[in-house]
């Protein structure tokens, strides 16, 4: 009898061992499938991202991989409408390049809907929501940040918690780079993917006769020569404007570049205020904080306006118009939020060849711009595929090239291989480009409420044609 029982136990042991062996084989096959699938998903976008084989794959990672495969399967062969500012020829050409890439990879037809102001997109999504259109929205991706993000978040106009699904989002190293998840100080909560970052850059083109007389011909390509007399701080700008009347101006609010200049002036003019007062710029403005911070700005503008182009009675409407005045020789000093625009304009002969770029020594307003997906898009899967490619090594390296756009990448270089990092190297810079070794003191964007306030108050005080 004990022999029979022993035989049964041995048989059960063989069955258990066989079952365990099958489970182990099954797990091995699953891990192999996940690693292969993960490698394929991380190489989507044309770049050869690092894929490290791990001994154990968490269930969450397996589920994330399956979810991304679903986006690929359901996002192909679609049309995606990308609403983005269309006021710069370089940026428009880059978006055309993006379109060709996602077309080749996913057969996605990426349509660039050119905006004059991003608020147009905000108004459209709001109108669709008011009309009960919650799943057939005509905007699939929008280029956005700051006040417009705050407005869309407030009215529930954005898709939530989708950015973490993008394989390439990890390249920004968000856990060690909190700027990737905050927009003008407001947590993005997975509603925006970072796309690029930029700083306020000034460019200087003194009158040709001044440049020729003061510069030996052999040295005219040197950067410092044509910026030696340019103002390097907000206080120097006032003194320079008085010495060079009519040679500088800035656009009229609510133009984005105009507000960038006003915010730069507001922050630097209050630099010596106690920290408790300066920090109020990163909070919603109040009557008290207005009284503490705005007087220095109005005093500065009251003093400099009579020395601006046309004595400050007229203002240009955009950065493009500002650049045109510098190109025509009416102005010597201009500024932009896209540093690569300067060498591109020089090479197109829209700016003088002796134009040079630089950043202010007392600080440069800097921000990260983002991509968002409206809550009612009908192409959520395709939109995620497009945004993920826009965060790829290939797309980010292309965008950073000065001759393409010059928009700084949001990728953390420590996340890349040496070969991938080499794609971002900038060689043979044009003399008019912002020097690579420029020491930028980044000034973070203030709370979005200050943008509305500055626009309203400026128009009340200085509103002109």
MOGIZI-V871407 format. One record per pair of residues at least 6 apart in sequence whose C-alpha atoms are under 8 Angstrom apart, sorted by the first residue. I is the first residue (numbers start at 1). GAP is how many residues later the second one is. Records with the same first field share a line. If there is no record, write none. Layout:
I: GAP / GAP
This chain:
31: 25 / 26
34: 28 / 31
35: 18
37: 28
38: 13 / 27
39: 12
41: 24 / 27 / 28 / 126
42: 6 / 7 / 8 / 9 / 125 / 126
43: 6
44: 345
45: 60 / 343 / 344 / 345 / 347 / 348 / 349 / 350
46: 346 / 347 / 348
47: 345 / 346 / 347
48: 372
49: 344 / 367 / 368
50: 366 / 367
64: 101
67: 98
68: 97 / 98
71: 310 / 311 / 313 / 314
72: 34 / 309 / 310 / 313
74: 307 / 308
75: 31 / 33 / 304 / 305 / 306 / 307 / 308 / 310
76: 30 / 31 / 32 / 306
77: 29 / 30 / 31 / 32
78: 29 / 30 / 31 / 301 / 304
79: 29 / 30 / 31 / 32 / 300 / 303
80: 28 / 29 / 30 / 31 / 59 / 60 / 61 / 299 / 302 / 303
81: 29 / 30 / 31 / 32 / 57 / 58 / 59 / 60
82: 28 / 29 / 30 / 31 / 57 / 58 / 59 / 60 / 61
83: 29 / 30 / 31 / 32 / 38 / 56 / 57 / 58 / 59 / 60
84: 28 / 29 / 30 / 31 / 34 / 58 / 59 / 60
85: 29 / 30 / 31 / 32 / 33 / 58
86: 6 / 27 / 28 / 29 / 30
87: 27 / 28 / 29 / 233
90: 251 / 314 / 315
91: 313 / 314
94: 305 / 310 / 311
95: 17
96: 16
98: 292 / 297
99: 9 / 10 / 11 / 12
102: 6 / 7 / 8 / 284 / 287
103: 6 / 7
108: 274
115: 6
118: 25 / 26 / 30
119: 29
121: 18 / 21
122: 26 / 29 / 30
125: 12 / 14 / 32 / 249
126: 29 / 31
128: 6 / 9
129: 28
133: 243
134: 241 / 242 / 243
135: 240 / 241 / 242 / 243
136: 240 / 241 / 242
137: 237 / 239 / 240 / 241
138: 239 / 240
139: 234 / 235 / 238
140: 233 / 234 / 237 / 238 / 239 / 240 / 243
141: 230 / 231 / 232 / 233 / 242
142: 229 / 230 / 231 / 232
143: 226 / 227 / 228 / 229
144: 225 / 226 / 227 / 228
145: 38 / 39 / 223 / 224 / 225
146: 37 / 38 / 302
147: 301 / 302 / 304
149: 34
150: 36 / 298
152: 6
156: 219
157: 217 / 218 / 219
158: 33 / 214 / 215 / 216 / 217 / 218
159: 32 / 213 / 214 / 215 / 216 / 217
160: 29 / 30 / 31 / 215
161: 28 / 29 / 30
162: 28 / 29
163: 6 / 27 / 28 / 29 / 30
164: 26
166: 218 / 222
167: 221
168: 220 / 221 / 223 / 224
169: 24 / 219 / 222
171: 240 / 241 / 244 / 245
172: 8 / 238 / 239 / 240 / 243
173: 238 / 239 / 242
174: 6 / 7
179: 189
180: 13 / 14 / 188 / 230
181: 6 / 7 / 8 / 9 / 11 / 12 / 13
182: 6
183: 185 / 186
184: 98 / 183 / 260 / 261 / 262 / 263 / 264
185: 97 / 260 / 261 / 262
186: 261
191: 181 / 182
192: 178 / 179 / 180 / 181
193: 177 / 178 / 179 / 194
194: 174 / 175 / 176 / 177 / 216
195: 173 / 174 / 175 / 176 / 195 / 196 / 214 / 215
196: 172 / 173 / 174 / 211 / 212 / 213 / 214
197: 169 / 170 / 171 / 172 / 210 / 211 / 212 / 213
198: 139 / 140 / 141 / 168 / 169 / 170 / 209 / 210
199: 138 / 139 / 140 / 165 / 166 / 167 / 168 / 243
200: 60 / 135 / 136 / 137 / 138 / 139 / 159 / 164 / 165 / 166
201: 134 / 135 / 136 / 137 / 138 / 156 / 157 / 158 / 159 / 163 / 233
202: 131 / 132 / 133 / 134 / 155 / 156 / 157 / 158
203: 130 / 131 / 132 / 133 / 139 / 152 / 153 / 154 / 155
204: 22 / 23 / 26 / 128 / 129 / 130 / 151 / 152 / 153
205: 21 / 121 / 126 / 127 / 128 / 147 / 149 / 150 / 151
206: 20 / 126 / 127 / 149
207: 122 / 125
211: 15 / 143
215: 10
220: 6 / 134
221: 133 / 210
222: 209
223: 133 / 208 / 209
226: 128 / 129 / 130
227: 129 / 130 / 131
230: 10 / 103
231: 6 / 9 / 129
232: 127 / 128 / 129 / 130
233: 127 / 128 / 129
234: 31 / 34 / 35 / 128
238: 62 / 65 / 66
241: 6 / 7 / 63 / 66 / 67
242: 62 / 65
244: 63
245: 62 / 63 / 64
246: 61 / 62 / 63 / 64 / 65 / 84 / 85
247: 61 / 62 / 83 / 84 / 85 / 86
248: 60 / 61 / 83 / 84 / 85 / 86
249: 59 / 60 / 63 / 66 / 67 / 73 / 82 / 84 / 85
250: 8 / 11 / 65 / 66 / 72 / 84
251: 6 / 7 / 64 / 65 / 66 / 67 / 68 / 71
252: 6 / 63 / 64 / 65 / 66
253: 6 / 64 / 202 / 205 / 206
254: 201
255: 62 / 63
257: 61 / 62 / 79 / 80
258: 60
259: 192 / 195 / 196
260: 105
262: 35 / 192
263: 102 / 182 / 183
264: 99 / 100 / 101 / 179
265: 32
266: 27 / 28 / 30 / 31
267: 11
268: 94 / 95
269: 27 / 28
270: 8 / 23 / 26
271: 7
277: 12 / 15 / 16
278: 15
280: 9
281: 8 / 165 / 166 / 169
282: 163 / 164 / 165
283: 163 / 164
284: 163 / 164 / 165 / 166
285: 162 / 164 / 165
305: 6 / 7
306: 6
309: 6 / 22
313: 151 / 152
314: 150 / 151
315: 149 / 150
316: 6
319: 16 / 17
322: 12
323: 11 / 28
324: 26 / 27
325: 6
326: 6 / 7 / 8 / 25
327: 23 / 24 / 25
328: 23
338: 67 / 68 / 69
339: 18 / 67 / 68 / 94 / 95
340: 62 / 63 / 64 / 65 / 66 / 67 / 93 / 94
341: 64 / 65
342: 9 / 13 / 15 / 90 / 91
343: 59 / 60 / 87 / 88 / 89 / 90
344: 58 / 59
345: 6
346: 6 / 7 / 9 / 86
347: 6
353: 79
354: 78
355: 77
356: 75 / 76 / 77 / 78
357: 75 / 76 / 77 / 78
358: 76 / 77 / 80
359: 79 / 80 / 81
360: 80
361: 79 / 80
362: 79
363: 77 / 78 / 79 / 80
364: 76 / 77 / 78 / 79
365: 77 / 78 / 79 / 80
366: 76 / 77 / 78 / 79
367: 77 / 78
371: 16
373: 7 / 10
389: 6
390: 6
391: 20
393: 18 / 27
396: 13 / 14 / 15
397: 12 / 26 / 27
398: 6
399: 6 / 7 / 8 / 9 / 10
400: 6 / 7 / 8 / 9 / 24
401: 6 / 23 / 25
402: 27 / 31
413: 8
429: 6
